[in-house]
């Protein structure tokens, strides 16, 4: 699933982009984030690429590790010109 109609990103890709942005802002590697979350590094990578239909439980685990809310991870980045 790439994108929905128009220029709005799907929730999956919005979550993925925000997850990557917040992870990098904290200076965490995918491997370190995976360790903190108790998830596999390849799983974290595939979520960041939008390849996984992530469960709400794993969204919460990742949000807690990133010190963010699930809601914040699902908010579109209004400053982004990419759709």
N, C-alpha and C positions, 0 to 999 in steps of 0.2 A: 504494500500500500504506500504510494508515494505521497500524494497530497489530495485534499478535498477540492471541490470546485472553487474557482476564484484564486485568490492569492493567500488565503489563510492556510497555515500548516495544520496537519492533523495533530491531535493531542500527543501521539507517540513521538513525532518529530520535534514538537515543542518541548516535551519532557527531555528528550535526548539532547537537544541543543542547550537547554538550561542546565542540565546535569553536568555536561562537559564544561560549561562556562563556570559554574560554581566550584566544580572540582579543581579546575585550574586556578581559580582565585584563591583557593585554600592551599595551593602548592602541592596537591596530592597527585600521585601517579594513578593510573587505572589499577595497578597491582595493589597499591596501598589502600585505595578505596575499597577494593574487593576484600582485602584482609579485615578492614574495619567493619564491613558489612557482613562478613561471613559468607561471601559469595565468590564464585570463581572469576578470575581476571578476564577470561574470554567472554563470560556472561556480561560483565560490566562493559566491555568493548562493544559487544553486539547491541546492548541497550543504547549506548551512545551513538551508534550508527543508525538507530531506528529499526533494527532488524528483528527485535523481539517485541512481542505483545506482552509487556511486563504486567505482572499481577499487582494489585493494589498493596498487598503485603510487602512486596519487594520495593515498590515505590516508597513506602513508608520507611523501610530500613535504610534506603539510600538517602532519603530526605533527612533523617536523623543524623546520619553520618556526615552529611554536608551542612548540618546546622541550619536547615531551611525547612519550610513546611511543604507538604505535597502540593498545596494550592500554589505556592510560589513557583514550584518547578513546572507547573502546568500553565502559568501565565505567559501569554505571547510577549515576545520582546518587541515592543513598539518601535524601538530604534533601529531594528533590523530592516534592511531593504530587500532581503531575500524572503521569498514567499514560500 
